[in-house]
Amino acid sequence: MNESPMPDLPSWDELDLPVLDEVVDESAVPVLAEEVLDVPDFDFSSELDVMQQTLAPPDHAMAELEIPELTLEDLDVVSPAS
């Protein structure tokens, strides 16, 4: 029989593991709905306008992409054998 390449692990009793003995009361969990958060209103429109002007390419740089319409004959599609 082949020996395992893993060394023998100590038993659970030999390990020095902490004992968890605290019980959490589920009703003590805080609920976010009870807190009132004051979130100020902010208008981001001016930042968006600046970003649009900064990132927009010049009008003359806009090149149109020409995609020709292809037919099956253009693609040399071989029909399946009957």
N, C-alpha and C positions, 0 to 999 in steps of 0.2 A: 504494500500500500504506500502511496506517496505521502510524504510529510507536507504539511501546510507551510507555505512560505511566511505566513503571518505568525508572529510570536504569540504565545499564550497570553491572553489578557487576564488581568486580575479579576476576581469575582467582585460583584457589587458591594459586598460587605467589606472588602479590603480597601475600597476607594474611600477617600475622605470627602464625601459629598455633603453639601449643606442640607439641612432638613428644613423644608418650608412648612411653617406651622401658622402663618398668618392667613386669615380669611378676609377677603375684601368684600365689603358690603356693596352690592350692586346699586343700591339706591344712592350711594354717595358719589357716583360718577357724575361729574359736572355736565350740564347740558348747555350748549351754545345759545339756545333760544332764550335763556334767562338773562343773558348779558346783552346790553344795548351798546352797539358799536356806532360811533359817530364817524362816518366816512365823508370827507368833504367832497363837494362837486368840483370837477376840474374839466376845463374845456381843452381838448387836445387839438382843435382845428388849426391853430396857428402852427403848431409843431408839424402837423401833417402837411400843411401848405409848404413849409420850408423844405421838408423831406422830398416832396414831389418835385419842387424846383431843382433841388440838388441832384436827384437821381434820374430825372427825365433826360433822355438823350436829345440832342438838337434835331430839329425837324429835317434837315438835309441828310442826316445819318439814317433815317428810316428807309430801309430798302424793302421792297416788296418781294416776297418769295413766290416765284412762279412754279406752280406744280402742274405739269402737263397731264391731260386726261389720257389715260392709257386704255387701249382695247385689248381683248384677248389675243388678237393677232400680234399686237406689239409685244406682248409678253411671251410669245412662242409657247403657249400652253398646249401640251400634247393631250388629246382626248383619251380617256381610258379605253382600253381594248374591250370590245363587246364579246 
